[in-house]
Amino acid sequence: MDLKIAAITIVNKAKLLTRNLSDFGQISGLSIEDWTAPLKN
C-alpha cells in the first residue's frame, strides 16, 4: 500500500505528509515532509 501511495504522490507532483520517513524515505523522487517533527530555528 505504501508504494501505491508513493506512486500517486509522485504522479501528481505532490508532497506526502507522513511520520513514516524510514519507509517512504527510500523511494527516489518522492517529496516527503513530517509535520510532527520539531521546528528547526
Backbone torsions as a table, in degrees:
resi	resn	phi	psi	omega
1	MET	NA	-34.7	179.6
2	ASP	-61.6	-39.2	179.4
3	LEU	-66.7	-34.6	177.8
4	LYS	-66.0	-43.5	178.1
5	ILE	-62.4	-44.6	179.6
6	ALA	-62.8	-42.8	-179.7
7	ALA	-62.8	-43.3	178.7
8	ILE	-63.1	-40.5	179.5
9	THR	-64.2	-44.8	-179.1
10	ILE	-66.0	-45.6	-178.5
11	VAL	-60.4	-36.0	-178.9
12	ASN	-90.3	6.5	179.9
13	LYS	49.9	45.4	-177.8
14	ALA	-106.9	174.2	175.4
15	LYS	-108.4	132.5	-179.8
16	LEU	-93.3	122.9	176.1
17	LEU	-94.6	117.8	-176.4
18	THR	-157.2	155.7	171.5
19	ARG	-95.2	-8.1	-175.5
20	ASN	-88.1	67.2	-178.0
21	LEU	-73.8	-25.3	-178.0
22	SER	-66.2	-39.5	179.2
23	ASP	-85.3	-51.4	-176.4
24	PHE	-70.4	-25.2	179.5
25	GLY	-66.4	-15.6	-179.6
26	GLN	-85.5	-6.6	-175.0
27	ILE	-94.4	115.0	-178.3
28	SER	-64.8	137.2	176.5
29	GLY	84.7	-1.4	-178.1
30	LEU	-92.8	126.9	177.2
31	SER	-92.6	116.9	-177.4
32	ILE	-125.1	154.3	177.6
33	GLU	-146.9	139.3	178.8
34	ASP	-110.7	104.2	-179.6
35	TRP	-76.4	-8.9	179.2
36	THR	-86.9	-12.4	-179.7
37	ALA	-73.4	145.5	177.6
38	PRO	-61.9	147.7	178.7
39	LEU	-69.8	142.1	176.7
40	LYS	-97.4	130.2	179.0
41	ASN	-99.5	NA	NA
